[in-house]
Amino acid sequence: MRRSTHSTLDDALHELQAETAEAASRPPAKEIDVKIRYYRPEDLVRMRAQLRGPQRFVPQVRCGIDVRGDGSLEPWIGGAERHDVKLQSGENAWQALRRELAKR
């Protein structure tokens, strides 16, 4: 786990985009067969990058992006009640996350 601090939300989002883009560009994960269940690469979360803050105990912003084993990106928002962010036409995961944050 790696932590970093940023002075603005925009700086934090740029770092999130860079980290998740790098993780998504890696070769796909291998399929996993554990005899009672079979996991395809898209079932696996290779990396979970999250933003929260600026408050420490009850952060105003809680969001992130999961990088799946097949390289796909899944943006989400919320804390304990996490909600997937749906992509709109022509939008990528980072744009969708920014759109949702702009609503708040």
Secondary structure, DSSP 8 states (H G I E B T S, - for coil): ------SSHHHHHHHHHHHHHHHHTS-----EE-SS-EE-GGGSEEEEEEEEESSSSS-SEEEEEEEETTS-EEEEE-SSS-EE----TT--HHHHHHHHHHT-
